[in-house]
Each structure stands twice: as structure tokens, then as C-alpha cells.
Amino acid sequence: MKKLIVSCLTVGVFLNANAQNYWKKNAGKTAKVILTNSKTNEKMADKGSVKFEKFGQPKETDACIFVDPDFKYQKLIGIGGAITDASAETFYKMPKDKQKEIIEAYFGKNGLGYTVVRTNMNSCDFSSDSYTYVEDNDTALKTFNIAHDEKYKIPMIKEAQKAIGKDFTFYFSPWSPPAWMKSNKSMLKGGRLENAFYQTWADYYIKFIKEYEKRGINIWGLTIQNEPMATQTWESCIYSAEEEGEFLKNNLGPTLWKNGYRDKKVMIWDHNRDLIYQRATTTLSDPETSKYASGIGYHWYETWNNKTQLFDNLSETQKAFPDKFLAFTEGCKEQFNMSGVYDVSLGELYGRNMLNDFNKGTALWTDWNVLLDETGGPNHVGNFCFAPIIADTKTGEVHYTYEYYYVGHVSKFIKPNAQRIGSSSNRAALTSTTFMNENGQLVTVIMNDSANDIETNLWIEGMAAKLSAPAHSIQTVIL
């Protein structure tokens, strides 16, 4: 029999004045529990409610997560994923009823509540081929045409937009300028943007925004360059922190403002947590550069040369730039293998990152491809990966991975403009975050990625509710 660990988790509620007085007046209040349990194969199951009773000072032997609603931090912009060429091509290979199911699963009122969509400007690795929107050496961009995107990508984005409604938040990222603008004369394998084409490339963003908005897709924001320190076998382009800053200050920023796009949210970096602090402190050190930037984007792939994710770098960056939002712009489980599609570790990867990212100040969280096929693609350079939903284009079957459910424990219940509430944990086995929705509803997400079941008490200001956290599970508690 597995050892049961006695613990208590604290959970906050909306307080207008004093938390303790609120709880004194609301003894017996209940909270709803939603659970995903890999052992019993339950997926976002309604487990009824738990009741709060008086509970005194926790002992040091009690495992606790303390939540204090008197301390409020960043507001959530939204949660979502990327509609890439690969996602859209896979989507339109599926039967019509499955297409409807997938859109509802992510963006519908009964789905995960996604409000954010990212896409690629020009091709990326998750495209079937390399492409741009202009003919070679067209420095005036007279041939600019997004017909390529109108076949698959734009129609799927519009389906998502229709399902999301007013909260639709859409941004884009380039992986590479056209080859003729670059030092290595290739969209692939790094290279840098030639100085002579800085303004041409800035004008390219404007063309892209105008063409998408002509089609009714409002652009909320953009990142300057996907992974600007990675020389990839696929589309990539290198910028130093200084080069990115110069491009933003002298070209992209002024060009956006001159064209009436001052409201577009520009995010710098858009790469891993390892260098985020150095990039932000270098790129944004010049006030004339900083005024054009709204956020700092990042990915989770720093584990290629680290044993764990470097979450503390996020909080350092947030403290240095409290006026900029942190945006998780991409992450996925690499090296796709269909035999692992139902492994709970996929979900725990997402849970660990999401909960820690939010606790370190993140305001926007965007998964990578929302949909991939039975190969983990299509991908024109063989970089096959997992996605929360895998669609078998040969059989028409839709596979929902644990990634889907673990993300859903956050995205389905924590709404845009929710505010994160102060919390801390004294046990590594229990990871948690808490947000307060605009309507005063308090949502706590708790993940247990250990091999032990944990008997818990949710505790705040002398009140507690008994709760079980099974091994390898995640749950959402809603007050």
C-alpha cells in the first residue's frame, strides 16, 4: 500500500476587506472539485464539493500550500495555442464532424476556453515547405500576397475566432525573413537580417497585418523573431540583444506607430528562459527602444542544456520590468512517438510549466501546435512533436492526450482578466496556483506529480476542507 502523506493546501476566496472576517461569516462554504486522475483514467471528472470547517495553525509536519487573497499580482491576458500550417493542413484532412469537434474542444463554450491564437508569418518548421509572401528581390513589396495562408491557415483561424468571440487574442511570429534579405541567402540555418533590409522587413510586418485585418482577423500583437539565438535546420534568423533593440527602435516600432498600429503589443525575445533576463535588460535598457515593447516572450526548451526549467529567471525579469508582461509563446514535447500519446507525463510536463510560469508572473500562455497528425507533423524538416490533440488523418480518429486535460484544468476555469493571488507551497510534491476571476470566483489548480496519494486540507485563515490528491493527478478547486 502506498504511503499517504497528510497535508493541507490553502485556498483563497474573494475578499473586499478582511479575509478572516469573510471566513468567519462563511463557515460551511463549499467548493467544487474537478479531477483528472491517471490511475482511474478519470478526465476532468466532477468530484462534487468539499466543505470548509475551522482548522487552526498548521504544523510543520503538514504539507501546505498557503494562499492569501490580500496579495494580488498579474492579470491573465489569456491562454491558447498556435494554428500553424501543420495544424491547419491536418485539420482540413479530417472529416467535417471531426473538424467541428476539434474547434469546440479548444475554443467552444464547452471546450478548454482558449482565447489566444498564435501563427507563423512566412513558413516555419511546422509547414509543408518553405515559403514567403513576396517574389525574390522585391524590395518595394509590390508582389506581397498571402494566398498561401488562405488555403488552410486563415480558414481555421477564422473558425477559432468565431468560436472564441469577443475575447479573441491573435498574434504572429516570423521564423525567417525571405532568403534574399539574409546574410546566408537561405531561410534555413540561421543567418542574420542584412542591415540594408531592416526597413524593408519592418514594412513586411505592416503588409501582413493589413492583409489579415482586411480579412477580419484583428492582430493583437506580434513577436519580433522566433528564437533569435537558435541556428536551426529549419527557418531561423539570428539577432543579438542589441540588434533586436536597434531593429525595434529604428524600424519596426516607428513603422508600426506611423501606420496607426501603436496599439499592437510587441514582444521581444521569444526564446528560452535561460537568456531571458540578459536579453530583456540589454534590449530594453534604452528608453527609446523600451517604449515600443509591451511584453517579453519566452519558450521552455532551455532543458537542452539544463536539467530543469529555469523558472526563477522569469521572476527576476518581471521585477526588472514590471511594466512589461511575460508571455509564454511556445512549448511542446519533442520527438513524437505514437505509442506514448496517452502517457500522463505529457500532461505533467504542461502542468509543471504552466503552474510555475504563472506563479513567476506570466500573463499570457500559448501552447505550440493545437493539432498535429499521426506522424507528429507535417513538418518539412522532420522535427516531429506532440500536440494536445493528435488527429489520425488515415482513420479519422481524434486522440486527446493528457496535455489537453492538464491545460484544461487551468484554461477552462481561469478566465481572461483573472488576477493571480499570492500563494506558496512547503512541499515539492504539490504544485499549485490560484487566480481570482472578475466575478469574484476563486480558482485553485493543484498538481501532484509524485507516486504517492496525498490526503490534504485546503486551508485559509483558520478554515479548511478535506481533499485528496491522488498520485499523478491534477485538480481544480472552484469557490
N, C-alpha and C positions, 0 to 999 in steps of 0.2 A: 504494500500500500504506500502511495506517495505521501510524504510528509506534508501536513497542512501548516501553512505559515499564517499566524494570526496577525492581522494588520488593520490599520484604519486609514481611510482616504478622506480627505476633507473636500467638500464641495460647496461653492458659494451660491448665493442667490442675490437677486437684485435688491439693493438697499438704497433708499433715498437718504437715510441719515445714519443710524447706528445699527450695525449688524446684529449685535447681541439683543437689542430690543426687538428687532424683527423676529428673531428666532423664539424669543420668549412669548411673543404673540401668536406664533405659528407652530407651536408644538403639535406633533402629529401630522405635519405636512408630508405628502408622499411625492416620490419622484419616479418617473417611468424609466425602465431599463430595456435597452436593445442590445442583443448579444450575438457575436459571431464566435463560434466555438469549433475549432478544428477537430477536436476529439469526437464530438457528437454530430459533426457535419451540419450544425445549425448556421444559417447565414442571415444575419440581421434579423434575428428572431425576437419577437415581443415577449419579454420575460415578466411582464406585469409591472408591479410597482414595489418600492421599498419605502418604509415609514421611518421618519426621524423621531428619535427619543433623546432624552437627556443622556449626556456622556461627558464625564469630567476630563481632567487633564490626562492626555495620552502618556503612557510610559515610554521610556527609551526602547523598551523591547517591542513596542508596537511599530509596525511598519506603517508609515503615514504619508499621504500627500496633503499638504496644507493649502487651502485656497482661501484667499482673503479678498472679498469683493470691494473693499475700500481702496484697493490699489488697482488702477486701470491703466492699460498700456495701448498698443497699437490697435487700430480698427482694421477689420478684414476688408480688403478690396474684392476678393473673390477667389474661387478655386475652379480649376478646369484642366483642359488638356489640349494638345496640338492636333489640328487637322492638317496633316501633311499630304503630299501627293500619294504616299503609300496608303495612308488611312482612307483617302477618298477613292482611290482605284479599287481597293479591297471592298469598300462599301458598295460600290456600283456593280461589283461582280456577284453580290448576294441577291437572293430573291427579294421582291418588293416587301413582303411581310417581315422579313428579317431586317431590312433597312429601317422600317418603321420601328421595330423592336429596339434596334441599336440607338436610334435617336432618342427614343423615350427613355432608354436605360441610362443615358447620360444627362440629357437636357430636359426631359419631360418632368411634369409635376410629380410623377410617381417614381422618378429616377434619382440619380445622385445629386441633382441640384446644381450641376455645373453651370457657371455663368461666364467663364473665361475661355476664350479660344485663341490659340497662337497658330500662326502659319509661317511658311518659308517664302521669302522673296528671292526669286531665282531658285535653282534646284539645290537640293541637299542630298545627303546620303540616302534618305528615305524618299527618293524619286526614282523612277524607272530609267531615267537618263539625265544627262546634264543639259541645262537649257538656260537661256536668258530671255529678256523681252525686247531686245534690240538686235539689229544687224551689226556685224563687226565694223568697228571704227566709226560708228555713227555718233560722233561727239555731240551733235545737236539733239540727239534722242528723237529724231523725227519718225523713226520706224517703231517707236515704243508701242507694244501691243501685248495684251495679256490673254490672248486667245487660248494659250496653253492651259491657263487656270480655269477657263470657262467650261472645259470638258468634264472635269471631275471635282476639282477642289472648291471652286466657287459655289456650285450647286449644293455640295454637302455643308459648306459654311452657312449658306442661307437656310438650310434645313435646321441647323443648330440655332441660328439666330431667331427663326420663327418660334421654335420651341422655348427658348430662353425668355424672349420678350424684352421688356424694358431694361433688365439688368445685363444685357449682352455687352461683354467687355472683350474687345478684339485687338490683338496686337501682332506685329510681324517682326521677323528677324532675317537678315541676309546671311548666307553662309559664304558667299563669294561674289565680288563684282565680276562682270564679264572678263574673259581671259585677256582681251586686248588692253584693259585698264591696269593690268598687274605686272609686276616685275618678272615673274616666271612665265608669263604668257600662257597660263593654264588656270582653270577654275579650281583644280585639284592641288593637293600637296603644298599648301601654304602660299608663299609669295606675299608681296605687300602691294597695297594700292599705290600706284605711281603718283607723285606729287602733282603732276600735270593734270591728273584726272580727279583731284579732290572735289572740285566744284561740279564736274560732270556727274560724279557719283552722288553728290548731295541732291542734285536735280532729279536723279533717278528715283530717290525716295518719294519726292513730290509727285512724280508721274504715277508711281504705284498707288499712293494714297488717293489721288484724284480718280484713277480708273476704278478702284474698289468702291470709293464712295459714290461714283456715278451709278454703280450697280446696287446701291442701297446698303452697302456694308460699311458702317461707320468705324473708322480707325480710332481706337482709344489711345494706342501708344505703339512704341517700337523699341527694339534694342539696336545698338549701333552695329554690332558684329557678333555673330555666334562664335564663341570660343576663340577669342583673338590671340591666344597664345599656343594654339594647337596646330601643328603641321600634320594634317590628316591625309589619308589616301583618298578621301573624298573632298568635296568643296570646302575650302578653308582660306583664310586670309589673316595675316599677322599684323597686329598693331601693338606697339609698346604703349604703356600708360600715357606717355607724353604725346605720342602720335594720335591716339584716340581723343585726347583732350584737344589737340590742335584742330583735328577734323571737326569736332563738335563746336568749338569756339568760333572758328573762322568760316566754316562752310555749312555743316548740317543745321546747327542751331539757328543762325541768321536766316538761312534759306527757308526753314520751317516757319519762322515768325513772319518773314516777308510775304509768304504765301497765305497768311491767315491761319496758320496751324500752331499758334502759340499754346493751344490747349492740349496738344498731343504730348503724352507722357514719354519722355526719352529716358531709357535705361542704359547705363554704362555697364561694362564688364561682360556679363552674360557668359561667365565661365565658372570654374570651380571655386569652392570655399577657401582653398589653400592660399591663393593670392588676393582674395577679395579686399582685405584691409590695405595692402600695399597699393593695389590699383585705385581704390577709392581715394586714399589720402594723397596719391600723386595726381591723378586725373582731376580731382575736384579741388585741388589746392588753390587754383586760380579762380577768383570770384566770377570773372567773365566767362569762364567755362562752366562753373557750377550753376549759374543761373539758368542754363539751358537743360539741366538734368533734373529729372523728378525722382528717379529711382536707381537702385543698384541691383542688377540681376546676377543670379548665380546658378550653378549646377551641382550635382552631388558626386561627380566622378573622381574626386581627389583620392579615392581609395586605390587608384592605380599606383600610387607611391606612398600611401599611408594605410595603416591597419584599420583605422576607423574614420568616420566623418569628423570634420573639424568644426563642430557647431559653435564653439566659443568665438571663432573669428567673426561670426555674424553679429554677436552682441557687441564686440569691440567696434565693428564698423557702424552699427546703429548708434552707439554712444558718440562716435566721432561725427556722425551726420544725422542728427535727429530730425532734420527737415527733409530727408530723403527716405522713401520707403524701400524695404528689402523685398525682392521678388525672386522666388524660386521659379526659374524659367524652363528647366528641363531635368528629367531624370528617368531612367528605366533600368531594368535588369537586362544585362547584355548576355550574349551567347545563348540564343534561343535553342531550346530543346523541347519538342512537343511532349515528351514523357514527363516533364516537370511542370506542366501547365496547371496542375491542381495542388502544387506544393504550398503549404502555409508560409514557408519562408519568403515567398514573393510578397505576401501581404505584410509580413513583419518588416521587411525592408522599407516598405512605404510608410507603415505606422511609425517606425523609429525615426524616419526622416521628417515626416510631417509634424509630429508632436514636438520634437526638439526644435525644428525650424520655427514653429510658432512661438515656442517659449523663449526663443532668442530674438524675437522681434519681427519675424516675417509677416508681411501684409498681403502678399499675392502668392499663390501656389499653383503652378502649372505643370501637370504631368507631360510626358513626351507623347508619342503617338496614341491617339484614342483607340485605334483599331489597326491590327495587322493580320496577315493571312497565316495559313498553316505552316509557312516556312519562317515566320518572323519577319516578313518583308511585305511587299517588294522593296529591294534595296540594290542599287546598281553597283555597289562595291562589296557586297557580301557581308555587311555589318548587321547581321540578323539579331533581333532583340525581342523581348517580351512586351506585351501591352496588357492593360487590364481586361480587354476583350480580344480574344483571338477568333477570327472567323475562318472557317474551313470553306474555301471557295469551291472545293470539289464536291463536298457533301451538303453544303448549305447549313452546317451546324454552327452554333454560336457558343463559344466556351467562355464562361465567366471565371476569371482567376481570383485568387484571394486578394490580389491587388485591388480589384474592383470593389470588394466589400470593405477592405480596410480604409480605402479612400472615402468610401461612402459613409463610414461612421463619423467622419468629420464633415464632408461636403453636404450631406443630406440634411444635417441638423443645425450647422453653424452657418448663418446667412450673411450676405454682404452687409457691411457696416456694423457687424457684431464687434464688440470690444473685448480684447483679451484681459483676463482677470489674473491678479497675482497668485502664484502657486509655487510650491516646492515639494520635492519628494525626499524621503530619507531612506529609500530602498531602490537599488538599481533594477530590480525585477519588475517594478511598476513604473511605467512612463505615462504621463497624463498631461493634458492641457485643458483649460477652461475658458470659455467665451460667454459673454452676455449678449444675446440678441437684442435688437432695438425694442422689442416688445417686453423686455424685462425677463424673458425666459433665459435660464442659465443652463448651459450645456457643458458637461464634462466628459471627455473621452479618455478611457483608461485601457492601456495595453499591458498584458502580461505575456512576455515572450520567454518566460522560464519554463522548465519542465515540471514545475510544482503548481498544484492548485493553491490558491490563496484565499483564505476567508478574511474578509475585510469589513471595516466600518467606514462609511463616508462621514466625515466629521467637520463641523464648523460651529464655532462659538458655543461649545458645550452641548451641541446636538449631533446625533449620529444615526445612521441607518445601516443595518447589516446588509452585506453584499458579498457575493462570491465572484472571484476572478479565476476561472479555470486556466490551466496551463495552455499556452499558445492560443490566447483568445484576445479579443478586443471588444469593448462595450461602450455604449453611450448612455449617460445618465442625464435625463431631462427634467428640470424643475420648472 
